[in-house]
Amino acid sequence: MPFCTQCGNQVADADAFCSKCGKVQGAPGAASYQAPRYAGSDALDRLTPRTASILCYVPTIGWIAAVVVLAAQKFKGDVTTRFHAFQGLYLFAVWLMVQWVVRPIMATTSHNGMRVDKMLEGVIVLVALFMLVKTSQGEAYVLPIIGELAQRSAAEQ
């Protein structure tokens, strides 16, 4: 014999309401369990494509937003938002190459004046800020090389 999902009172299979609290009972044989809704799912539902695109260009942490956008079911069909996610991710990959390849090379060589790795890092941050502005204005600006790769990647879906 089933029990009321609200108060726990024993109810008959055919009862439509609980005799103790009045709660509507499910159909006979139907599962009354509902999966919990997590707080993060509401946040992604309220995220607009433009905001998601902008978040993909935040320096050093935009890659997290890019991965979330690419994994989210909400943006599977949105080619523009996916383009920005791929381009932001590729821009981060360029930053990683400067950090992991160029910086160690520059640290071992003698240098006079400004180091190339520091200049490249500054250029990457400026490009990310430029893309933040362009994306906030609703423009899909295609960066050389990585932008073309991003267009191909977004179109493959």
N, C-alpha and C positions, 0 to 999 in steps of 0.2 A: 504494500500500500504506500503511495507517495506522501510527501510532506510539503507544506506550504513553503515557498521560497523566501517569504518575508518573516513569518513568525515561527515556523517550524511545526505548526499544528498538523496533525494527521488529517489528510483529506482523501476522499474516494477518487478513483480513477475518472469517474464521470463528472465530478464537481467542477463547475466553471469558476466558482469563487470560494475563498477560504471562509469557513463558517465562523472563525474567530476574529480575523482582521479585515476580511472583505477583499483581499488581494486577488486579482484576476489570475487564474491558474492556466498553465499552458494546455495545448491540445493533448489528448491522450497519446502517449508514446513519443511526444515531441520533447526534445532536449530543452531544458529551461536555462541552460548555461550560456552566458554571453561572454565572449573573450574580452578581457580588459583592454581599454584604449589607453595607450601610452601618451604621455605629455608631448613627446617629440613628434608624433604623427600630426598633431594639430599645428605645430609650428611649421612644418613643411607644407601643409595644406594652405596656410596663409601666405606663404612665400611667393611673391610675384616673379615672373620670369626676368624682369629687369633687375630686381634686387638680387636674385640668384646670380645673374650675369655679373653684376658689380662685385659681389663677394668673391668671385673667382679671381679677381685681380688684386686683392689685398696683399701687399708685400709680405713674404715669408709664411703666411698662414692661408693664403688663398687656395692653395692646393687641396686643403681639407674641404672647402666649399665645392671645389671643382669635382672631387671624387664623389661627394654627396649628390651633386646635380647629375652626374653621369650614372649613378646607381639608382636614382629616384625614378619610380614609375611615372610620376607626374610629368617629367620632362623628356620621356622617351620619344615623343613625336615632335618636340620643339627643337627644330634644327638650329635656330639662332642661339638659344640658350646653351645648347650642347656645343656649338661652335665656340662660344665664349669660355665654356668650361675646358674644352680641349686647348684653346689658345693660352688660357691662364695656367694650365698644367704644363704645357710646353715651355712657357716663360719661366716657370719654376724649375724645370729641368735644366734650362740654360743657366740659371742662377746656381744650381747644384754643380754643374760642370765647372763653373768659375771657382766655386768653393773647394771642390775636391781635386781639380786638375791644375788650374792656372795658379791658384794661391800657393800650393806647395812648390811649384816650379819657381815662382817669384821669390819665395822665402829662401830658396837655396842659391839663387843667383845674386850677384851684386847689382845694385841699382842706384842710380843717381836721380834724386827728385821723386816725382810721383810714381807709384807702383801701378802697373797695368791692371792687376787684379782689383785694386780699389777703384780705379776708373771704370772698369767693366761693371762692378757692383753698383756704382752710382748710376750708370746708364740704365741698368736693368730696373732699378727703383724708379727712375724717371719715366721709363717706358710703362711700368705698371701704373704709376700715377696718371700718365697720359691716357691709358686705357680705362682707368676708373672714370675720368672725366668724359671721354667719348662714349662709354657705355651708359653713364648716367644721363647723357643727352639722347640716348636711343640710337646711337650710331654703331654699326657693326664694322669697325675699322679692321682691316686685314693687315697684320704685321708681315714684313718680308720673311720668307722661309717658314717660320713657325705658323704663321697665319694660313699659309697655303696648306700645310700639313693638317692644321685644325679643320679647314674646310673639307678636306678629303675625309678626315676621321668622322666628322659630324654627318657627312653625306652617306657614309657607309651603313648607317643604321637604317 
